[in-house]
Amino acid sequence: MFESHKGFDSLDLHGVRHKEAMEMVREELNIKKSKGSFSLIIITGNSILLQNRIFKEILELTKFNYYIPSWNLGQIIVDYVKL
């Protein structure tokens, strides 16, 4: 589910099966990138397995900057600056 979260765009994956979640992340990142620079919060909840899959299968293959913030381990923040 796509929404705004504290002024940032966010994708909430709570209750979404991993296969569908991966497709949602790929699709949302492609849409965002096609529009230019962006910041996106991907809310994964407590699923370390899903976070690792997003890192290895999607984010590590891109030029996006991404991290898990220390103040909320249940999310991934993805930034992209189009130069």
C-alpha positions in Angstrom: 0.0 0.0 0.0 1.5 3.3 -1.1 1.0 6.4 1.1 2.7 9.5 2.5 4.6 9.0 5.9 5.8 12.1 7.7 6.3 14.0 4.5 7.9 11.1 2.7 6.4 8.7 0.2 6.1 5.2 1.7 5.3 1.7 0.7 3.8 -0.4 3.6 4.3 -4.1 3.2 2.7 -5.2 6.4 0.6 -8.3 5.8 1.8 -8.7 2.2 3.3 -12.1 1.2 7.0 -11.9 0.2 6.5 -12.7 -3.5 3.9 -9.9 -3.9 6.0 -7.5 -1.7 9.0 -8.0 -3.9 6.9 -7.2 -7.0 5.5 -4.1 -5.3 8.9 -2.8 -4.4 10.3 -3.3 -7.9 7.3 -1.6 -9.4 7.3 1.4 -7.0 11.1 1.9 -7.4 10.7 1.9 -11.2 7.8 4.4 -11.1 9.7 6.7 -8.8 13.0 6.5 -10.8 11.1 7.3 -14.0 9.9 10.6 -12.4 13.4 11.7 -11.2 14.9 12.1 -7.7 13.0 10.6 -4.8 13.0 9.3 -1.2 10.9 6.3 -0.3 10.3 4.6 3.0 9.7 0.9 2.6 7.9 -0.4 5.7 8.8 -4.0 6.2 7.9 -4.5 9.9 10.0 -7.1 11.8 10.7 -9.3 8.8 14.5 -9.5 8.5 14.1 -12.1 5.8 12.1 -9.7 3.7 14.6 -6.9 4.3 17.4 -9.2 3.2 15.6 -10.2 0.1 14.9 -6.6 -0.9 18.6 -5.8 -0.3 20.0 -8.8 -2.2 17.4 -9.2 -5.0 16.6 -5.5 -5.7 18.6 -2.8 -4.1 22.2 -4.2 -4.5 21.6 -4.3 -8.2 20.8 -0.5 -8.4 22.5 2.8 -7.9 20.0 3.8 -5.2 21.3 4.8 -1.7 19.5 2.8 1.0 19.7 2.1 4.7 17.8 0.8 7.7 17.5 3.8 10.1 18.6 3.2 13.7 15.4 4.7 15.0 13.1 2.2 13.2 14.6 -1.2 12.3 11.3 -2.1 10.5 11.9 0.1 7.5 14.3 0.8 4.7 14.9 4.3 3.4 15.8 4.5 -0.3 17.1 7.7 -1.8 17.9 8.5 -5.5 19.2 11.7 -6.9 19.0 12.1 -10.6 21.8 14.4 -11.8 
